């Protein structure tokens, strides 16, 4: 196994930490902007995506680890993914704008999204053999967890 193939758990943990802090941080940003600031906060989320992507791609290009080659299928599918991500982020922005709180918006989103991800991924790239019943049990537990979190959310 190549050294870089061992790095994926690090990036999973990085994503968990960043996305786990995303909704409360966004909520504080919306509040700090004052007034009805949901879309202004969303503008800076988008700007941050742009700045981080330019900085990272620029670094990888200079380090000669990432070519600047953009095949059309990759561009279009990545753009669609970005649109889905942006609409999802906008959904979080509006959920909080209209009364949702980070303490229950984030658990609902981050319990529901893996369920949808699993369905889409399995339709798009069917597994060679069907997953075990325990896999489906885990998906069911995620759905039950989201329902319980919504039912008993703090006031």
Buried (B, 14 or more C-beta within 10 A) or exposed (E): EEEEEEEEEEEEEEEEEEEEEBBBBBBEBBEEBEEEBBEBBBEEBEEEBEEEEEEEEEEEEEEEEEEEEEEEEEEEEEEEEEEEEBEEBBEBBEBBBEEBBBEBBBBBBBBBBBBEEBEEEEEEEEEEEEEEEEEEEBBEEBEEBBEEBEEEBEE
